[in-house]
Amino acid sequence: MHLKLKRPLVIFDLETTGTNTVTDRIIEYSFVKVMPDGEMIKKTDRVHPEMPIPAESSMIHGIYDKDVKDLPPFKVVAKELNTFLNGCDLAGFNMLKFDVPVLVEEFLRADVDFDLSGRKLLDAQKIFHMMEKRTLGAAYKFYCDKTLENAHSAEADTIATWEVLDAQIARYEGEKLTDLRGNVQGVFENDVDKIHKITNNKMVDLAGRFVFNEDDVEVFNFGKHKGKPVEEVLKRESGYYDWMMKGDFAIDTKRRLTEIKLRGFNQ
């Protein structure tokens, strides 16, 4: 084992009814606890999602309604899992955008206080993206089959970036957009607004209802107040807070909303 651990690290993955971190549920979980001495403790099982499993999801992970019809829901095993995860850091692949939000929502539904504060979160996908060669020169060679001369010259880099972007449009236009789990999220379109939406994401809450703007201020990322500072909207329109708290939003989203509201009162 190469990774130096000071406390247990739990690597985990979830199979779910879909890709919506707010409404979809866990069907299967697998946790592998790696102890500092290298010992591995595995905990893998299935649970009833308390909703039908869409056929398109079953085709991906191979789990159908009949496979879980007699199993308990997540809330039955939540306390046991929380105990298993107690005192552990977490790791996964693309877990920050999907697995962690889904797991947190399930624990919150079960009224189990699964606290992320103090835990270290290691996302192998982030490391992959950071460490593998993903420079402009590499992209220029991949998409345009050219060698970037005078790299880090502002003009050379600018022209190369344009050629790469244009080549990406030519290569991917009409192609299906999929997440890392292979679920189709739409089609890559030759449209500046659409491309902007898929390449910009600075989430405040795990569901992405709020994002940071260029000034690092939390703004709404949906609805009639999209782009407006959350704190300012709540001060002007107090009923909007009540509407969101009663609405079909993630528990984590409501928690972040409340934090922003309370911060406004204390200022």
Secondary structure, DSSP 8 states (H G I E B T S, - for coil): --S--SS-EEEEEEEES-S-TTT--EEEEEEEEE-TTS-EEEEEEE-B-SS---HHHHHHH---HHHHTTS-BHHHHHHHHHHHHTT-EEEESSTTTTHHHHHHHHHHHTT-----TT--EEEHHHHHHHHS---HHHHHHHHH----TTTT-HHHHHHHHHHHHHHHHHHHTT-EEE-TT--EEEE--S-HHHHHHHH---BSSTTSSEEE-TTS-EEE-SSTTBTSBHHHHHHH-HHHHHHHHHSS--HHHHHHHHHHHHHHHH-
